[in-house]
Amino acid sequence: MEKILSISVAAYNVASTLKETIDPFIESGVLDQLDIMIVDDGSKDDTAKIAQEYADNYPSSIRLISKENGGWGSTVNTGIRLAQGKYFRQVDGDDHYNAENMPAYIDALRNSDADMVITPYITYDDSTGEVFSHENCNPNCENGKVYQLADVEAFAPFMHSLAMKTSCIRDTVSITEHCFYTDTEFVLKSCNQAHTVMFVDLEIYCYRRASVGQSMSLTGMEKHYAEQTKVIDVMLAYMETEVTRSEVRRIYDKLLLGTCCWQYLVLLYIKPTSQHKRDLMAYDAMLKDRAPGYYNQIGIGTIDKLRKTHFLGYAFAAWHKKKKDNRFTKDGRLIS
């Protein structure tokens, strides 16, 4: 059976959630058309053991790929290199896909020749299962129609929405390893390889949010925020040298600008220490120098005021912004 979709499962210490990730594929009814690569990134728990059991039971559709720890980007790089399907997608080992929508989705991929296929996704609460949001990246395009990317208005795809034709990214997309927050890098570099796009209005990816140790929790942000700055720097350099088409630049100007704005918020939300103040000022100076257009579009009132005072009053401004926005639970889980 031809493999329509390769799915790279980023699996690092996900023994407690891996079953929730893999079982929907088995229940979908299209397992024979899926190439599921569980990329064990040097886990120290039973991730590899559980993955091997799935590989033993479903050898024609599920593979265990064990490797030394290299971070999320290294699992994507490995998946792209070893993918056997017509299209390539990613899923984190604590998230899952919507089994009910998979048959129609696979039919759409089988019958499409688009370089890039975009679908909606949901975010849901880690502890209660409550759906936070339904996210649609479709800029009012007709469902199932293949468009030239140049004919589509600006939109911001996310990792949770993106499938790429494997042949488009096999030898052209490589993601920074040993670094958090590289999902944006994967999306932006992939978009630069696409000339056509199709929007399929089926919710596929189910993104687990609000776990305490997650990279998008306050704990994760405080630990890894410098890596977000690194990714932004990498993508600004890539945009300067590799992005030559205006239609791709439009995507960058929405998604990368949004990432730049979010990094300002991160540096306001985390504990307002003297080191964090220095890093916020350094980030602000870097963006002003490297991307003045983005710098001038940030549009965060707190940042505008801090710039005028040379960041005097940072600690109070950060505390007030975090309290006003009210985006976290008491234990630091992101909820909005």
Residue frames as qw, qx, qy, qz and C-alpha x, y, z in Angstrom:
[[0.000, 0.888, 0.460, 0.000, 0.00, 0.00, 0.00],
 [0.376, 0.548, -0.033, 0.746, 1.34, 3.42, -0.96],
 [0.388, -0.502, -0.456, 0.624, 2.21, 5.59, 2.01],
 [0.125, 0.827, 0.346, 0.425, 0.36, 8.87, 1.68],
 [0.215, -0.887, 0.137, -0.385, 1.50, 10.55, 4.88],
 [0.655, 0.066, -0.542, 0.522, 4.68, 10.21, 6.91],
 [0.436, -0.837, -0.070, -0.322, 4.31, 11.34, 10.51],
 [0.500, 0.315, -0.565, 0.576, 7.39, 12.06, 12.58],
 [0.627, -0.711, -0.293, -0.127, 6.61, 11.61, 16.28],
 [0.190, 0.633, -0.486, 0.572, 8.94, 13.68, 18.47],
 [0.843, -0.425, -0.306, -0.123, 9.38, 11.33, 21.40],
 [0.331, 0.405, -0.592, 0.613, 11.46, 12.32, 24.42],
 [0.034, -0.054, -0.783, 0.618, 10.39, 10.85, 27.77],
 [0.517, -0.027, -0.116, -0.848, 6.77, 10.53, 26.64],
 [0.174, -0.041, -0.983, 0.030, 6.04, 7.08, 28.03],
 [0.159, 0.357, 0.690, -0.609, 3.01, 8.44, 29.90],
 [0.431, 0.584, 0.142, -0.673, 1.39, 9.96, 26.78],
 [0.028, 0.331, -0.762, -0.555, 2.72, 8.01, 23.77],
 [0.189, 0.316, 0.930, 0.024, -0.27, 5.65, 23.75],
 [0.243, 0.742, 0.410, -0.472, -2.61, 8.65, 23.45],
 [0.125, 0.649, -0.399, -0.635, -0.56, 9.81, 20.46],
 [0.024, 0.234, -0.887, -0.397, -0.36, 6.50, 18.57],
 [0.301, 0.305, 0.881, -0.202, -3.73, 4.88, 19.24],
 [0.440, 0.656, 0.208, -0.577, -5.75, 7.42, 17.18],
 [0.252, 0.516, -0.648, -0.500, -3.70, 6.46, 14.12],
 [0.057, -0.012, 0.998, 0.039, -4.59, 2.81, 14.66],
 [0.278, 0.495, 0.714, -0.410, -8.25, 3.69, 15.18],
 [0.204, 0.523, -0.152, -0.814, -8.39, 5.96, 12.12],
 [0.789, 0.407, 0.436, -0.145, -8.98, 3.18, 9.58],
 [0.595, 0.789, -0.149, 0.042, -6.17, 4.43, 7.33],
 [0.598, -0.662, 0.418, 0.172, -3.17, 3.04, 9.20],
 [0.817, 0.134, 0.440, 0.348, -2.02, 1.14, 6.11],
 [0.456, 0.767, 0.172, 0.417, -1.53, 4.47, 4.30],
 [0.274, -0.937, 0.176, -0.127, 0.49, 6.01, 7.14],
 [0.735, 0.270, -0.400, 0.477, 4.23, 5.90, 7.73],
 [0.485, -0.848, 0.001, -0.211, 4.59, 6.58, 11.46],
 [0.632, 0.336, -0.458, 0.526, 8.12, 7.17, 12.70],
 [0.595, -0.796, -0.105, -0.011, 8.44, 7.29, 16.47],
 [0.524, 0.582, -0.346, 0.517, 11.73, 9.14, 16.81],
 [0.724, -0.633, -0.214, 0.170, 13.03, 8.37, 20.29],
 [0.275, 0.833, -0.226, 0.424, 15.33, 11.27, 21.15],
 [0.391, 0.308, -0.680, 0.539, 17.44, 9.49, 23.77],
 [0.617, -0.568, -0.097, -0.536, 14.61, 9.01, 26.26],
 [0.077, 0.362, -0.812, 0.452, 15.41, 7.84, 29.76],
 [0.629, -0.017, 0.502, -0.593, 11.98, 6.35, 30.49],
 [0.562, 0.115, 0.818, 0.047, 10.05, 3.54, 28.75],
 [0.458, 0.644, -0.083, -0.607, 9.36, 5.51, 25.56],
 [0.270, 0.457, -0.768, -0.358, 11.47, 3.20, 23.37],
 [0.171, 0.028, 0.973, -0.155, 9.98, 0.06, 24.94],
 [0.460, 0.523, 0.519, -0.495, 6.42, 1.21, 24.30],
 [0.416, 0.658, -0.307, -0.547, 7.29, 2.35, 20.77],
 [0.072, 0.329, -0.915, -0.222, 8.89, -1.01, 19.99],
 [0.357, 0.255, 0.855, -0.278, 5.71, -2.81, 21.02],
 [0.512, 0.670, 0.178, -0.508, 3.76, -0.74, 18.49],
 [0.280, 0.623, -0.609, -0.403, 6.42, -1.38, 15.83],
 [0.146, -0.136, 0.980, 0.012, 6.24, -5.13, 16.51],
 [0.402, 0.430, 0.734, -0.338, 2.44, -5.16, 16.28],
 [0.496, 0.811, 0.243, -0.191, 2.17, -2.88, 13.21],
 [0.600, -0.345, 0.398, 0.602, 5.46, -3.37, 11.34],
 [0.438, 0.444, 0.530, 0.574, 4.19, -2.13, 7.99],
 [0.006, -0.855, -0.303, -0.420, 3.11, 1.25, 9.37],
 [0.430, -0.889, 0.109, -0.112, 4.99, 2.03, 12.58],
 [0.750, 0.320, -0.352, 0.459, 8.75, 2.30, 13.04],
 [0.557, -0.798, -0.006, 0.231, 10.90, 3.01, 16.08],
 [0.585, 0.613, -0.180, 0.499, 13.88, 5.19, 15.27],
 [0.653, -0.696, -0.114, 0.277, 16.28, 5.52, 18.21],
 [0.499, 0.633, -0.111, 0.581, 18.89, 8.27, 18.29],
 [0.448, -0.189, -0.409, 0.772, 21.02, 10.25, 20.69],
 [0.039, -0.823, -0.449, 0.345, 19.38, 13.27, 22.24],
 [0.376, 0.117, 0.291, 0.872, 19.42, 16.23, 19.87],
 [0.175, 0.354, 0.259, -0.881, 16.24, 18.14, 20.64],
 [0.584, 0.548, 0.464, -0.378, 12.99, 18.64, 18.74],
 [0.402, 0.749, -0.315, -0.422, 14.72, 19.88, 15.59],
 [0.034, -0.419, 0.891, 0.174, 16.81, 16.74, 15.37],
 [0.480, 0.236, 0.824, -0.189, 13.70, 14.54, 15.44],
 [0.545, 0.726, 0.162, -0.386, 12.24, 16.54, 12.55],
 [0.199, 0.696, -0.610, -0.321, 15.50, 16.34, 10.59],
 [0.256, -0.169, 0.951, 0.022, 15.57, 12.57, 11.14],
 [0.537, 0.451, 0.641, -0.312, 11.93, 12.22, 10.11],
 [0.466, 0.764, -0.135, -0.425, 12.39, 14.22, 6.92],
 [0.063, 0.570, -0.783, -0.241, 15.42, 12.14, 5.96],
 [0.151, -0.053, 0.987, -0.021, 13.69, 8.78, 6.53],
 [0.556, 0.346, 0.341, -0.674, 10.13, 9.60, 5.45],
 [0.269, 0.059, 0.889, 0.367, 8.51, 7.22, 2.98],
 [0.279, 0.669, 0.654, -0.216, 5.20, 9.03, 2.43],
 [0.339, 0.644, 0.385, 0.567, 4.07, 11.46, -0.23],
 [0.150, -0.831, 0.015, -0.536, 3.53, 14.12, 2.45],
 [0.528, 0.018, -0.605, 0.595, 5.30, 14.80, 5.74],
 [0.395, -0.765, -0.087, -0.502, 3.87, 15.99, 9.05],
 [0.279, 0.257, -0.710, 0.594, 5.03, 16.15, 12.63],
 [0.623, -0.635, -0.263, -0.374, 3.36, 15.42, 15.96],
 [0.059, -0.556, 0.653, -0.511, 4.75, 15.80, 19.45],
 [0.438, -0.033, -0.896, 0.059, 4.63, 12.69, 21.61],
 [0.018, 0.304, 0.710, -0.635, 2.18, 14.29, 24.03],
 [0.446, 0.331, -0.034, -0.831, -0.26, 15.46, 21.34],
 [0.466, 0.179, 0.862, 0.092, -2.46, 13.49, 18.92],
 [0.167, 0.023, -0.523, -0.835, -4.43, 13.63, 15.67],
 [0.628, 0.146, 0.305, -0.701, -8.20, 13.49, 15.24],
 [0.328, -0.039, 0.926, 0.180, -8.88, 9.88, 14.19],
 [0.461, 0.597, 0.602, -0.263, -12.37, 10.64, 12.87],
 [0.351, 0.860, -0.054, -0.367, -11.09, 13.19, 10.34],
 [0.365, -0.500, 0.680, 0.394, -8.13, 11.16, 9.14],
 [0.586, 0.296, 0.719, 0.229, -9.84, 9.17, 6.31],
 [0.363, 0.887, 0.284, 0.015, -11.10, 12.30, 4.53],
 [0.165, -0.888, 0.332, 0.272, -7.76, 14.00, 5.13],
 [0.516, -0.272, 0.726, 0.364, -5.78, 11.13, 3.63],
 [0.544, 0.581, 0.581, 0.169, -8.13, 11.11, 0.61],
 [0.163, 0.978, 0.034, -0.122, -7.45, 14.81, 0.14],
 [0.306, -0.711, 0.549, 0.316, -3.68, 14.28, 0.30],
 [0.625, 0.061, 0.729, 0.274, -3.81, 11.33, -2.08],
 [0.462, 0.694, 0.513, 0.204, -5.66, 13.37, -4.68],
 [0.010, -0.987, 0.025, 0.160, -3.62, 16.55, -4.25],
 [0.779, 0.288, -0.034, 0.556, -0.37, 17.68, -5.79],
 [0.117, -0.954, 0.051, -0.273, -0.01, 20.83, -3.66],
 [0.484, 0.424, -0.558, 0.524, 3.40, 21.46, -2.14],
 [0.009, 0.088, -0.629, 0.772, 1.85, 22.53, 1.15],
 [0.437, -0.489, -0.655, -0.376, -1.44, 21.48, 2.76],
 [0.041, -0.230, 0.464, -0.855, -2.88, 23.48, 5.66],
 [0.470, -0.473, -0.718, -0.200, -5.52, 22.26, 8.12],
 [0.399, -0.712, 0.120, -0.566, -7.15, 23.71, 11.26],
 [0.520, 0.028, -0.770, 0.368, -6.17, 22.43, 14.71],
 [0.540, -0.749, -0.229, -0.307, -7.45, 22.56, 18.26],
 [0.203, 0.403, -0.658, 0.603, -5.78, 23.34, 21.57],
 [0.717, -0.494, -0.392, -0.297, -7.00, 21.58, 24.69],
 [0.385, -0.737, 0.403, -0.384, -6.33, 21.58, 28.42],
 [0.359, 0.365, -0.846, 0.150, -3.82, 19.04, 29.69],
 [0.107, -0.069, 0.832, -0.539, -5.69, 18.28, 32.91],
 [0.505, 0.302, 0.505, -0.631, -9.37, 18.53, 31.94],
 [0.397, 0.237, 0.792, 0.399, -9.42, 17.84, 28.21],
 [0.235, 0.820, 0.372, -0.365, -11.45, 21.03, 27.70],
 [0.571, 0.462, 0.328, 0.594, -10.94, 22.59, 24.26],
 [0.248, -0.550, -0.103, 0.791, -9.37, 26.04, 24.56],
 [0.270, 0.654, -0.161, -0.689, -9.60, 27.05, 20.92],
 [0.763, 0.410, 0.470, 0.172, -10.22, 26.09, 17.33],
 [0.175, -0.670, 0.321, 0.646, -7.44, 27.57, 15.20],
 [0.710, 0.561, 0.412, 0.103, -7.98, 28.06, 11.47],
 [0.366, -0.485, 0.339, 0.718, -5.07, 29.21, 9.28],
 [0.405, 0.445, 0.666, 0.441, -7.18, 29.47, 6.12],
 [0.030, -0.358, -0.024, 0.933, -7.28, 33.06, 4.73],
 [0.561, 0.497, 0.262, -0.608, -10.75, 32.57, 3.15],
 [0.197, 0.364, -0.767, -0.489, -9.58, 30.15, 0.46],
 [0.827, 0.039, -0.225, -0.514, -11.83, 27.50, -1.09],
 [0.702, -0.359, 0.596, -0.151, -11.65, 24.15, 0.68],
 [0.815, 0.074, 0.557, 0.142, -9.67, 21.55, -1.27],
 [0.582, 0.806, 0.060, 0.086, -8.59, 23.84, -4.10],
 [0.740, -0.167, 0.106, 0.643, -4.91, 24.08, -5.06],
 [0.122, 0.988, 0.067, -0.064, -3.68, 27.67, -5.25],
 [0.601, 0.452, -0.214, 0.623, -0.47, 29.24, -6.39],
 [0.498, -0.483, -0.410, 0.592, 1.09, 30.62, -3.24],
 [0.193, -0.002, 0.120, 0.974, 1.46, 33.97, -5.02],
 [0.283, -0.411, -0.497, -0.710, -2.35, 34.15, -5.38],
 [0.564, -0.570, -0.590, 0.093, -3.10, 33.71, -1.67],
 [0.149, -0.867, 0.113, -0.462, -3.28, 36.62, 0.74],
 [0.164, 0.490, -0.710, 0.479, -0.87, 36.64, 3.66],
 [0.842, -0.420, -0.171, -0.292, -1.46, 33.96, 6.28],
 [0.107, -0.637, 0.699, -0.308, 0.48, 32.46, 9.18],
 [0.877, -0.054, -0.454, -0.150, 0.66, 28.66, 9.17],
 [0.436, -0.651, 0.552, -0.287, 1.82, 26.87, 12.31],
 [0.049, 0.321, -0.945, -0.034, 3.50, 23.53, 12.85],
 [0.400, 0.179, 0.805, -0.399, 0.18, 22.11, 14.03],
 [0.596, 0.595, 0.219, -0.493, -1.45, 23.01, 10.70],
 [0.298, 0.721, -0.493, -0.384, 1.25, 22.06, 8.20],
 [0.862, 0.036, 0.479, 0.161, 1.84, 19.11, 5.88],
 [0.142, 0.746, -0.446, -0.474, 4.58, 19.40, 3.26],
 [0.909, 0.383, -0.148, -0.070, 5.20, 17.33, 0.17],
 [0.812, -0.453, 0.236, 0.282, 8.19, 15.26, 1.22],
 [0.729, 0.329, 0.241, 0.550, 10.05, 15.81, -2.03],
 [0.112, 0.905, 0.066, 0.405, 9.95, 19.59, -1.45],
 [0.386, -0.848, 0.277, -0.237, 11.80, 19.47, 1.87],
 [0.980, -0.095, -0.040, 0.169, 13.90, 16.30, 1.72],
 [0.739, 0.095, -0.015, 0.667, 17.14, 18.02, 0.72],
 [0.163, 0.621, 0.103, 0.760, 16.29, 21.64, 1.45],
 [0.474, -0.727, 0.008, -0.497, 15.06, 21.93, 5.03],
 [0.654, -0.020, -0.604, 0.456, 17.29, 21.43, 8.05],
 [0.429, -0.824, -0.173, -0.326, 16.33, 22.59, 11.55],
 [0.037, 0.651, -0.565, 0.506, 18.57, 23.84, 14.35],
 [0.774, -0.222, -0.591, 0.047, 19.28, 21.05, 16.83],
 [0.508, -0.253, -0.529, 0.632, 19.73, 21.17, 20.62],
 [0.041, -0.027, 0.060, -0.997, 17.35, 24.13, 20.74],
 [0.193, 0.524, 0.757, -0.341, 13.76, 24.75, 21.85],
 [0.296, 0.734, 0.237, -0.563, 11.09, 26.65, 19.86],
 [0.137, -0.321, 0.669, 0.657, 12.31, 25.48, 16.45],
 [0.416, 0.496, 0.762, -0.027, 8.81, 24.64, 15.23],
 [0.272, 0.877, 0.096, -0.383, 8.61, 28.15, 13.73],
 [0.098, -0.601, 0.645, 0.461, 11.91, 27.55, 11.95],
 [0.374, 0.113, 0.900, 0.195, 10.53, 24.33, 10.44],
 [0.375, 0.728, 0.549, -0.169, 7.41, 26.08, 9.18],
 [0.147, 0.883, -0.125, -0.427, 9.17, 29.12, 7.75],
 [0.164, -0.465, 0.756, 0.431, 11.90, 27.15, 5.99],
 [0.402, 0.284, 0.864, 0.105, 9.28, 24.78, 4.59],
 [0.341, 0.816, 0.346, -0.314, 7.16, 27.65, 3.27],
 [0.027, 0.754, -0.416, -0.507, 10.17, 28.88, 1.36],
 [0.208, -0.169, 0.895, 0.356, 10.14, 25.61, -0.60],
 [0.361, 0.500, 0.775, -0.139, 6.44, 25.76, -1.51],
 [0.021, 0.041, -0.405, -0.913, 4.92, 27.18, -4.68],
 [0.491, -0.320, -0.531, -0.612, 1.41, 25.79, -4.28],
 [0.126, -0.069, 0.733, -0.665, -0.89, 25.42, -1.29],
 [0.470, -0.366, -0.656, -0.464, -4.19, 23.71, -0.50],
 [0.285, -0.245, 0.529, -0.761, -6.42, 24.33, 2.51],
 [0.490, -0.228, -0.816, -0.204, -8.39, 21.37, 3.85],
 [0.370, -0.472, 0.204, -0.773, -10.97, 22.36, 6.45],
 [0.859, -0.280, -0.422, -0.071, -10.59, 19.32, 8.70],
 [0.367, -0.782, 0.424, -0.272, -9.26, 19.62, 12.24],
 [0.848, 0.221, -0.469, 0.113, -6.38, 17.18, 12.43],
 [0.453, 0.237, -0.585, 0.629, -3.86, 18.19, 15.10],
 [0.573, -0.745, -0.279, -0.194, -4.92, 18.24, 18.77],
 [0.393, 0.499, -0.423, 0.646, -2.40, 20.30, 20.74],
 [0.636, -0.564, -0.482, 0.212, -2.13, 19.66, 24.46],
 [0.153, 0.651, -0.183, 0.721, -1.65, 22.92, 26.36],
 [0.457, -0.702, 0.147, -0.525, -1.13, 24.03, 29.94],
 [0.902, -0.223, -0.295, 0.224, 1.08, 21.28, 31.29],
 [0.437, -0.880, 0.064, 0.175, 3.32, 22.67, 34.04],
 [0.595, -0.453, 0.440, 0.497, 6.65, 21.61, 32.59],
 [0.642, 0.603, 0.407, 0.241, 5.80, 22.40, 28.97],
 [0.490, 0.061, 0.136, 0.859, 8.04, 24.75, 27.00],
 [0.077, -0.550, -0.306, -0.773, 5.09, 27.17, 26.80],
 [0.557, -0.722, -0.399, 0.095, 4.66, 27.27, 30.60],
 [0.122, -0.960, 0.204, -0.151, 6.32, 29.99, 32.70],
 [0.731, -0.490, 0.440, 0.178, 8.81, 27.41, 33.96],
 [0.776, 0.277, 0.409, 0.392, 9.71, 26.40, 30.42],
 [0.312, 0.897, 0.098, 0.296, 9.91, 30.00, 29.24],
 [0.349, -0.891, 0.292, -0.009, 12.25, 31.03, 32.03],
 [0.765, -0.305, 0.503, 0.261, 14.51, 28.09, 31.28],
 [0.627, 0.197, 0.584, 0.476, 14.58, 28.39, 27.49],
 [0.262, 0.897, 0.238, -0.265, 13.69, 31.95, 26.47],
 [0.152, -0.700, 0.475, 0.511, 17.22, 32.60, 25.16],
 [0.413, 0.032, 0.833, 0.366, 16.69, 29.80, 22.64],
 [0.360, 0.773, 0.519, -0.059, 13.70, 31.63, 21.20],
 [0.025, 0.901, -0.190, -0.388, 15.94, 34.64, 20.63],
 [0.358, -0.365, 0.748, 0.424, 18.43, 32.31, 18.92],
 [0.449, 0.415, 0.769, 0.188, 15.74, 30.96, 16.58],
 [0.236, 0.917, 0.238, -0.215, 14.61, 34.49, 15.71],
 [0.145, -0.760, 0.459, 0.437, 18.21, 35.41, 14.91],
 [0.432, -0.059, 0.830, 0.347, 18.58, 32.29, 12.74],
 [0.400, 0.622, 0.668, 0.084, 15.39, 33.07, 10.83],
 [0.115, 0.928, -0.001, -0.354, 16.25, 36.73, 10.28],
 [0.219, -0.553, 0.656, 0.464, 19.55, 35.63, 8.75],
 [0.417, 0.209, 0.852, 0.238, 17.77, 32.98, 6.64],
 [0.326, 0.816, 0.445, -0.173, 15.21, 35.54, 5.46],
 [0.010, -0.850, 0.256, 0.460, 17.95, 37.94, 4.41],
 [0.120, -0.484, 0.762, 0.413, 19.83, 35.37, 2.32],
 [0.195, 0.072, 0.961, 0.183, 17.29, 32.74, 1.21],
 [0.295, 0.645, 0.656, -0.261, 13.85, 34.31, 0.85],
 [0.177, -0.139, 0.420, 0.879, 13.56, 35.84, -2.59],
 [0.101, -0.447, -0.726, -0.513, 9.84, 35.54, -3.41],
 [0.220, -0.293, 0.150, -0.918, 7.40, 38.21, -2.26],
 [0.744, -0.321, -0.348, -0.471, 4.65, 35.67, -1.52],
 [0.758, -0.170, -0.531, 0.340, 6.95, 33.87, 0.92],
 [0.229, 0.184, -0.328, 0.898, 8.05, 37.14, 2.46],
 [0.477, -0.420, -0.139, -0.759, 4.38, 37.90, 3.19],
 [0.837, -0.336, -0.429, -0.051, 4.18, 34.73, 5.27],
 [0.599, 0.004, -0.413, 0.686, 7.37, 35.65, 7.09],
 [0.008, -0.327, 0.114, -0.938, 6.04, 39.13, 7.77],
 [0.676, -0.457, -0.156, -0.556, 3.08, 37.61, 9.61],
 [0.916, -0.269, -0.293, 0.053, 4.53, 34.55, 11.30],
 [0.652, 0.092, -0.314, 0.684, 8.04, 35.77, 12.09],
 [0.089, -0.494, 0.105, -0.859, 6.76, 39.18, 13.17],
 [0.744, -0.496, -0.179, -0.410, 4.31, 37.41, 15.46],
 [0.868, -0.149, -0.330, 0.341, 7.16, 35.35, 16.91],
 [0.362, 0.316, -0.242, 0.843, 9.16, 38.53, 17.52],
 [0.405, -0.539, -0.009, -0.739, 6.18, 40.07, 19.34],
 [0.872, -0.380, -0.279, -0.131, 5.69, 36.95, 21.43],
 [0.716, 0.059, -0.384, 0.580, 9.32, 37.02, 22.56],
 [0.024, -0.449, 0.208, -0.869, 8.78, 40.51, 23.98],
 [0.705, -0.459, -0.097, -0.533, 5.80, 39.18, 25.94],
 [0.889, -0.125, -0.391, 0.205, 7.82, 36.21, 27.19],
 [0.493, 0.192, -0.355, 0.771, 10.48, 38.58, 28.51],
 [0.296, -0.429, 0.128, -0.844, 7.74, 40.52, 30.31],
 [0.824, -0.329, -0.249, -0.389, 5.91, 37.50, 31.69],
 [0.805, -0.043, -0.480, 0.346, 8.88, 35.71, 33.25],
 [0.553, -0.697, -0.256, 0.379, 10.30, 36.80, 36.61],
 [0.289, 0.919, -0.018, 0.267, 11.61, 40.40, 36.25],
 [0.760, -0.459, 0.057, 0.458, 15.23, 39.92, 37.27],
 [0.057, -0.824, 0.293, 0.481, 18.16, 42.16, 36.40],
 [0.345, -0.192, 0.799, 0.454, 19.42, 39.49, 33.99],
 [0.360, 0.561, 0.735, 0.123, 16.06, 39.28, 32.25],
 [0.119, 0.922, 0.121, -0.348, 16.04, 43.07, 31.92],
 [0.182, -0.613, 0.565, 0.522, 19.47, 42.99, 30.28],
 [0.353, 0.097, 0.865, 0.343, 18.32, 40.24, 27.93],
 [0.302, 0.775, 0.544, -0.112, 15.17, 42.17, 27.02],
 [0.039, 0.889, -0.145, -0.432, 17.24, 45.26, 26.23],
 [0.270, -0.390, 0.744, 0.471, 19.71, 43.20, 24.19],
 [0.388, 0.392, 0.816, 0.171, 16.86, 41.57, 22.26],
 [0.224, 0.884, 0.314, -0.263, 15.27, 44.95, 21.60],
 [0.068, -0.773, 0.404, 0.485, 18.58, 46.33, 20.31],
 [0.369, -0.103, 0.844, 0.374, 19.15, 43.25, 18.14],
 [0.379, 0.606, 0.697, 0.053, 15.73, 43.55, 16.52],
 [0.122, 0.916, 0.060, -0.378, 16.17, 47.27, 15.92],
 [0.144, -0.626, 0.603, 0.473, 19.45, 46.58, 14.15],
 [0.272, -0.048, 0.909, 0.312, 18.52, 43.41, 12.25],
 [0.035, 0.496, 0.792, 0.353, 14.85, 44.01, 11.43],
 [0.008, 0.123, 0.229, -0.966, 13.86, 47.67, 11.91],
 [0.441, -0.181, -0.468, -0.744, 10.59, 47.07, 10.08],
 [0.616, -0.367, -0.697, 0.004, 9.57, 44.45, 12.62],
 [0.351, -0.160, -0.477, 0.790, 10.95, 46.58, 15.46],
 [0.153, 0.002, 0.013, -0.988, 8.62, 49.43, 14.51],
 [0.573, -0.196, -0.503, -0.617, 5.57, 47.15, 14.22],
 [0.239, -0.015, -0.895, 0.376, 5.71, 45.46, 17.63],
 [0.418, -0.446, -0.336, -0.717, 2.72, 47.40, 18.95],
 [0.616, -0.440, -0.609, 0.236, 3.02, 46.43, 22.62],
 [0.144, -0.911, -0.072, -0.381, 2.25, 49.51, 24.73],
 [0.730, -0.654, 0.105, 0.166, 4.43, 48.38, 27.62],
 [0.758, 0.023, 0.242, 0.605, 7.42, 48.04, 25.29],
 [0.262, 0.751, 0.202, 0.571, 6.77, 51.44, 23.72],
 [0.393, -0.897, 0.015, -0.200, 6.84, 53.05, 27.17],
 [0.807, -0.455, 0.194, 0.323, 9.96, 51.15, 28.26],
 [0.665, 0.365, 0.211, 0.617, 11.80, 52.20, 25.12],
 [0.046, 0.866, 0.094, 0.489, 11.08, 55.84, 25.90],
 [0.520, -0.811, 0.206, -0.169, 12.50, 55.47, 29.44],
 [0.361, 0.568, -0.732, 0.107, 15.46, 53.30, 28.38],
 [0.702, -0.163, -0.693, -0.040, 13.71, 50.45, 30.24],
 [0.019, -0.191, 0.577, -0.794, 13.58, 52.30, 33.55],
 [0.609, -0.021, 0.333, -0.720, 10.71, 50.80, 35.56],
 [0.472, 0.199, -0.791, -0.335, 11.02, 47.43, 33.84],
 [0.101, -0.051, -0.942, 0.316, 10.22, 45.33, 36.93],
 [0.335, 0.350, 0.501, -0.717, 6.94, 47.13, 37.67],
 [0.513, 0.396, -0.314, -0.694, 5.96, 47.28, 33.99],
 [0.362, 0.156, -0.901, -0.179, 6.57, 43.53, 33.58],
 [0.050, 0.185, 0.863, -0.468, 4.60, 42.69, 36.72],
 [0.406, 0.409, 0.253, -0.777, 1.70, 44.90, 35.62],
 [0.484, 0.343, -0.552, -0.586, 1.64, 43.48, 32.08],
 [0.244, 0.034, -0.969, 0.012, 1.58, 39.90, 33.31],
 [0.149, 0.306, 0.731, -0.591, -1.21, 40.66, 35.77],
 [0.426, 0.429, 0.001, -0.797, -3.25, 42.58, 33.22],
 [0.466, 0.284, -0.684, -0.484, -2.98, 39.93, 30.50],
 [0.673, -0.172, 0.545, -0.469, -3.83, 37.11, 32.94],
 [0.712, 0.394, -0.476, -0.333, -2.66, 34.32, 30.62],
 [0.418, 0.259, -0.841, 0.227, -1.34, 31.88, 33.21],
 [0.741, -0.527, -0.394, -0.135, -2.67, 29.73, 36.03],
 [0.470, -0.838, 0.246, -0.124, -1.19, 30.16, 39.52],
 [0.804, -0.322, 0.431, 0.253, 1.24, 27.31, 38.85],
 [0.120, -0.601, 0.485, 0.624, 2.42, 28.91, 35.59],
 [0.466, 0.263, 0.796, 0.283, 0.45, 27.02, 32.96],
 [0.101, 0.161, -0.319, -0.929, -0.38, 29.00, 29.81],
 [0.320, 0.436, 0.806, -0.240, -4.13, 29.11, 29.30],
 [0.410, 0.830, 0.337, -0.168, -4.67, 31.79, 26.64]]
